[in-house]
Amino acid sequence: MTQRGRAVLAAAVLVGAALAVPLEAYLKFGLVLGNDVRVLRQALPVRYFVRDLPVEGVSVADLDTAVSRAFDAWAGVASATVRAERVGLTSASPLEEDGITVIGFALQPDLERTLGATHYTIDITTGRIVEADIFLNSRFDWSVAAGGEPGRFDVESIALHEVGHLFGLGHSALGETERQGSGRRLLAAGSVMFPIAFPPGSLEGRRLRPDDVAGISDLYPGPRFQDETGSVTGRVTRNGRGMFGAHVVAFNLTSGRLVGNFTLSDDGRFAIAGLDPGPTVLRVEPLDDGDVESFLQPVTGIETDFRVTYSPQLVIVPRGGSVDGGVIEVSR
Amino acid sequence: MRLVLTLLVTVLAIAPVLDATTSIPAGVAELAREASLVVLGRVGRVTAVQDPATGRVERHVTVVAERVAKGTARDEVVVVVPGGTAGRYRTVFVGAPDFEPGESVVLFLAPAVRGGWRVLGLGGGVFRVADLAEGRLVIPPPILPQARSPAGASGRIVRGAQAGQLVTVDEFLARVSDLLDRPPARGRVP
């Protein structure tokens, strides 16, 4: 890990200890402000505009409805408190810095593999989010068809992912890809926050998964979230030394639900919150199958040269509490 | 007890920006085919520039070319990357790669619409190079077509399956050249 990264990390520890921040167990956007690290959280409700620009196959009304459904999905998470408010239509582009949050289509010819993206403007003297826009790249073909449409990407699925970012969630690594010809494609994802999209025509990305629910609830917890779920903490080591950037997945044997997070310190500590109570298996795996920067920055010091390893014993996640999952030693 | 454990864990995201794009993944073969320029180089300057028309900030990353595996390049290549800090405002184009002066990278590039070069697939076209005891390695090892995974050329990509399979930057560039069906480049093109 770079000295910069260590300094940032140290700042995070100190801030956490000094201010007694609540458990932050899902990957979120962080902002370095001097010696401080802040989690980006939106002031609620998020007030947004929809760009009044249609594309072939998707009218402005279609876009408006799909975006609204995406916000509704996040707002419908019972254990979280996120809310959004549609202000109206606008001719403003989501690519402009204008102080308002705009969601809509925009042509980004240089982004030949990016379906959509969220970007923020932040006042670095205060940490305030000045605006956060989402664009859907109109160089691709889009659809809002209820059953999906071959050759076209689903607006609601991509909007659902990007709205998760708008609220402050980072990427989840719960997904699996395969080689296909000279490229790759997504086989399965355990989270809409997995950074790789399903192929055109798929509607798989329209449904929030337990990992998403845990993440948004951890960031904007409802009054009963911490009482009704549990968490697990632990360490991942290699040759006895803590390891940064390992992906840790909690699998509940009763509910079958998966929730993931990463080791986010040099001593290899991790925390996963929002778990169903009950017997749980922990699996540690390297981020060696894709763009590490998609999950963590800086990437220097992230180890990916080890084999998948399971916790030596089951952990029993308590309701309303936390369990120590112990140390998981990995090796090449 | 929970509060105590809470204080022991470090769970804040550690960076000013994380990726927030939804993307279509690219394999190395696709990147090699689509790139106009594939270059091994060392990052020099990183300069933030604000577009007066939109207010958006982009970074101009100067990369000193060491070897060119595809295309032609002068000694320095300027890569345009969205996002950056101008004055008190930071434009965070989440998904764009971060570059540190002095680091070595292999970049798969295409011409940017407004001049300069852009990275294919945002971060997907960036491969970091580290000088380690085992050699000058690409970290993490790139997922190459065929051979490099027990899953085979068309199977699932299994995390951890590449453990211990080190890929030097020379091997990587040679594979890229193989994919392009031409001999490896020997040096920078003036």
Interface residues (C-beta under 8 A of the other chain):
Chain A: T2 G5 V8 L9 A12 V13 V15 G16 A17 A20 V21 P22 L23 E24 A25 L27 K28 F29 G30 L31 V32 V37 V39 S93 L95 E96 E97 D98 P109 D110 L111 E112 R113 T114 L115 G116 A117 T118 H119 Y120 T121 I122 D123 I124 T125 V130 I158 H161 E162 H165 G170 H171 E176 T177 E178 R179 Q180 S182 G183 R184 R185 L186 L187 P195 I196 A197 Q226 S231 T233 H247 N261 L264 S265 R269 F270 A271 E285 P286 L287 D288 D289 G290 D291 V292 E293 S294 F295 L296 Q297 P298 V299 T300 T304 D305 F306 R307 V308 G321 S322 D324 R332
Chain B: M1 R2 L3 L5 T6 L7 L8 V9 T10 V11 L12 A13 I14 A15 P16 V17 L18 D19 A20 T21 T22 S23 I24 P25 A26 G27 A29 E30 R33 E34 T54 G55 R56 P82 G83 T85 R88 Y89 R90 T91 V92 F93 V94 G95 P97 D98 E100 E103 A110 A112 V113 R118 L120 G121 L122 G123 G124 V126 R128 I139 P140 P141 I143 P145 A151 G152 A153 S154 G155 R156 I157 V158 R159 G160 Q162 A163 G164 L166
